[in-house]
Amino acid sequence: MASEELEKAAAKYATDAIRLDNQGLRGMAVAKYQKAVDILLKLCSLYPNSPQNRIYMERAESYRNRAKELQGQVTHLEASRTVSAVHPARFEELILSEKPAVTWDDIANLEDAKKAVEESIIYPVRRPDLFPLGWPRGILFFGPPGCGKTLLAAAVAREIDANFYCVDASSIMSKWLGESEKNVSQLFHHARDALRSGRPSIIFLDEIDSLVGTRTTEVGGEVRTRNQFLKEMDGLADKNRSLHVYVIGATNKPWTLDEPFIRRFQKRICIPLPDTEARIEMFKICARGLRLSPDTSFDEIAKLTEGYTGSDVRDIFQSAQMKVVGEFFRFGNPDDKDDSPRYISMADFRQVLAERRPSVSSEMIKNYEKWSEAFKGL
């Protein structure tokens, strides 16, 4: 049913928003909260007699309030953002340009990806004189959802103190109706103009497959928008211009990308599922500030989480923490500020993992491996 698909989409955007919110990426979280609210309000309008409407409205109000709260904290937004399904989107409303609160050390492992990014962005920014043939300005991150594509882009922006433009590519196609071509041009103009600050610019396009993916049918506006994007990318690739403007695209569905666009991204980097070593590093990051009992074994948790994404790992630690806090509220004395929940034990992790499966299937992993073999470009 259409209602079930819409509900799944709203749940996905809400989950992504909460994850980004927890990671301190406030502007990106606002965009995802907005999408969840839009879909929930659409559900209510399409199915006015549904018994679920009260729940949808409560969730929408909760996400709206959190988004408004985050808006008050974001100091580098070019314009205030309204979480609404009524008002048409303006260019400024779809651009998030806050300074990312993510560092290189927050990225566990991903050594191949880090190396490629260093060679393509960080080194040319530091010593452009060492690159007489220019450098790549288009970088594609592809791989399973929840493995660090957004975090990596944000960390790169902070590493080189860049002007950071975060755009949900699906919003370009769905909300910039009649204005898409002009606003793609305006986005790149803003990024180039910001170079006058003396800092490089990074345009991060999430879900880029919605902008440059293959389609069986296209309307004129979509064709013009895609052609404008090609034109802008080709302009950045002009080797006679030492522009420090970079486009980082992220996709969970690289096999849907149109081939003319694929070659505009000279670097095509797979962000894979974390291996054992990477998961242990993630455990250490997630465990910051948590109280773990001495019997907690990261090695055992690593064996139990084979095939889990980085986002899954964070959810596991969050669930374990919520479990002990829930017990504290039910059986402890939460009104006593000197009292605290018990330490998180290995048994808690085992119970959480018994009730949580990986979010990525083995079939999907095979698809990434197949596409990477055909198009990878480290």
N, C-alpha and C positions, 0 to 999 in steps of 0.2 A: 504493500500500500504506500501511496505517496506520503501519508502522514508519518508512517514508520521511518521512511527515508529522511524526511525533514527532522524528525526527532533525533535520529542517529547523527545527522549533520550538526544539529545544535549541541548535542552532547560532545562531539569531537571538538568543536570550537571552544566550548566551555572548559574541557579538559586541557586543551592547549593553553587557554588563557590562564588557568590556575597554575600550570607549570611555569609559564613565563613570568607570572606574578611572583611565584616563589623564588625564581632566579634573579629577581630584581630588574627584569626588562619591562619596565612599567608601560612604556609607549606601545610596545608590541602586544602586551597583555590587553591594553585598552582596545586595540583593533580586533582581537579575537573575542573579547567580551561583547563588543558591538555586533559582530556577526552572529553570536549566539542569541543575543536579544532580538535582532532582526528576524531570525528564523522562528523563534518562539512566538513573536507577535504575528508573523505570517501564519503560523499554525492556528492561532486563535481566530484570525480573520477568515481563514479557509474553512475551518470546522467550528463554527460558533456554538454548536450544541454539544460539543465533545465534553464528556465528564472530566477530561484531563486539563481543561482550560484553566481551572483555578491553580493547578500545579504549575502550568506553563507561565502564567502571569506572575506567580510568586518567584519562580526562578528568574524570569526576565527582570523583575524589580530588583532582585538580589544582585544580578550581574550589572544592571544599570548603576546601582548605588556604588558598587565596588569600582566600576569604571570612572564614575565621577570623583570618587575619593582619590584614585590614582591620578586623574587629570590635575588635581590640585597639587600633586607632588612633582609632576613633570614640568621642569622649568625651561626646557629647550624646545617645546612644541612651537611651531610657527603660528599656529592658530588653535583656538580651543576646539575641542571635538564634542559633538553632541551624539549621545547614544539614542538614536531614533530611527524609525523606519519611514518617517514622513518627509523630512527635509532632504532635498537633493544634495549630493555630495559636492563639495568644492575641492579644488586642487589641494589647498593647504590642509584640508581635513584628512586626506589620504596619505600624507607624508608625516612620518615620525622621525624626528631628528634629534632625539635626546642623546646625551653621551652615554654609551653602554656601560653598565656597571659590571662588566665581565673582564677578567684578566686572562692572560695566556696560561697562567697556572691553574685556572679553573677548568681547563680542557684536559681531560684524562687521555693519555696516549695519543692516538691519531698522528703518529709521527710522520707518515707519508704525506698526509694532508698538510701538516704544519710546514714541512720542508718545501712543498710546492708553493704554499702561500708566501713563505719567506722569500723564495726566489722570484716570485712574480710581483709581489707588492712591497714587502718590507725592504729588501735590498735596493730596488730601484728608487724608492723614496729616500733612502739614506745616501746613496751614491749613484745618481742618474748618469754621471759621466762614464761609468763603467759599462754602459749598455748602449753602444753605438747603433745597434740594430733595433733599439726600442725594447719593449717588454710587453707581456700579455696584459690586456686590460679587461678581458672577459674571462671569468672563472665560474665554472659550474660545479656545485656540490650536489651529488645525487646519492641516494641510498634510502634505507628504511626510515620511517618516521621515528623521531625521538632519539636519534643517535648523535646529535650535536651540530647539525648544519647551521642553525641560527646562532647558537652559542659561538661557534668558530668565527662566523662573520663579525659578530659583535666584538669578540676578543681582538680580531685583527684591527678593527677600527680604533679600539683603545690603544693598541700597541703602537700605532703610528700617529695617534692623536688626530684622527681624521674627522672631517665633517661626515656624519653618518645619516644616510637617507634610507629608511626602512619602508618598503612599499609592499603591500599584499597585492600581487599581480592579478589575482582574481577580482579585486576591487576595481582595477583599471577597466576590465572588460564589463563588469556588471553594473558599475555605478557611474562611470564617466561616459554614459550614453550620449552620443553626439559631440562629446568633447575629448574623446580618447586620444585622437591624433595630436591635437593641440597640447594636451596635458602631458603626453609622453615627451614632446619637445620641450615643454616647460620644465619638466623634471630634470632633464639633462642640462638645460640652460642654468637652472639653479645650482646644480652640482659644479658646473664649470665656473659660474660666477663666484661661488664660495671659495675658489682657489685663491682669491685675492686676500683671504685671511692668512695666507701663508701655510695653510694645511691642506693635505690631499682630501679628496672626496671619495666616499664609497657609497654606491647605490646598491642596496640589497633588495632583491626581488624574490619574495617568498612565493611558493607555488607558481613558478614561472611557466609551468606547462599550460596553465590556464591562459597565458598570453601568447605563447609561441608553440603550442601543441598542434598536432595535425587535426584537421577537421574534415568531415565529409562534405559539409556545406558551410559557407561563410557569407555574411552580409557585407555590404560595402564598407561599413564603418570598421569592421574587424580587419578587413584586408588593409585598409589605410593605416590602421594602428600598427599592425605587424610590419608594414613597409616602413613606417616612421621609425620603429624600433631598430630595424635593420640599418636604416640610414644613420641613426645616432651611433650605433655600435661601430659601423664602418668609419664614421668620423673620428671616434676615439682611437681606432686602430691606425690612423695616419702616422706613419713612423717619423714624419718630419716635424711632428708636434710632440713636445715632451709634456703632455698633459698627465697630471697625476689624478685622473678620474678613473675609477674602477667599477665594473659592474659584476656583482656576485649574484648568480642565480641559484636557487635551491629548488629541488624537486624530488618528490617521492616516486614519480612516474616518468623516468627519463625516456622510456621507450615510446612515449607519446610525442616527443619533441620532433619538430620538422627539421629535416637535415640541413637546409640553408641556415637555420639558426644554430645548430649544433657547432658548425665550424666557426661561428663568431665567438664561441667560448673556447679559446685556445687551450685552456687548462680545464680538464674534465676529471674531477676527483671524486672517487667513491668514498663516502663516509659510512663504513661498514658497521655491523654489529660489534660491540666491544668484545675483545678476547678476554681470556682469564686475567691477564695482567692489567688490562684496562679496567675491568670490572672492579678489581681490588683497589685500584686508584680511585675509582668512583665511590667505593665504599668509604674510603678515607675522607673524601670530600663531603659526602652525605652525613658522615658521622660527626662532623664538626658541630660542637654544641650539644650533642646527644650524650646521654649517660648510658653506657653499655656495660653489661656485667662481664666479669673476667672470662666467662665460658664462651663468649662470643668469638666465633672463628670465621674470619674473612675467607680463609681457604675453603671451608665447608660451604659457606654461602656462595662462593664463586662456582663450586661444582654444581650447586643446586640451581644456578641461574644461567646455565648454558643456553644460548639462544635468546636471551632477554636483551632488550634495548637499554640505552642509558636512561631514557625516560621511565622504563619499567623498574630499573634499579632504584631510582629516586622514589617512585611510588611505593616500592617495597619498604624502604626505610621510613617513609612517611606513615605507612600503614602500621608498622611496628610501633612507632612513637604514639600514634593515635590509639592503639590498643592499650598501652599502659596508662595513658592519660585518661582514657575512658574508664578503666578500672578505678583510677584514683578518684574520679568524680562520683562513681557509683558507691565505692566502698571506703574511700579515704575522707579527708577533711579539707576540701579545696578552699574553704574560707580562711584556713590558717595559712598565712603567708610563709610560715616557717616549715610547713609540711610540703613534701614533694612526692611525685610519683616514684615508683620503684624503678630500678635499673632495667633496661631492655635486655632480655636474655636470648640465648640461642634458640630456646623453645619458642619464643615469640616469632622469630624469623621463620622457623620451620612451619609454624601454623599459618603465617601469612602466605608463604610460598605454596603450601598445600591448597590454598584457595585462589591462587593467582597464576594464570598461564601467560606465556609470552604473547606480545601483541603483534608479532610478525610471524607469518607462516614460513615453513621450509620452501614451499613453492614460490613464494615471493622472493626469497633469497636467491633461488636459482635464476629468476628473471633478472635480478641485479647483476649476478655474475655473468650471465650471457650478454647483457648490454655492455657491461664494463669491458668484456673481452673484445667487443666490436668497436667501441668508441672511446675507451679510456685515453686520457692525455695528461700524464703527470709531468 
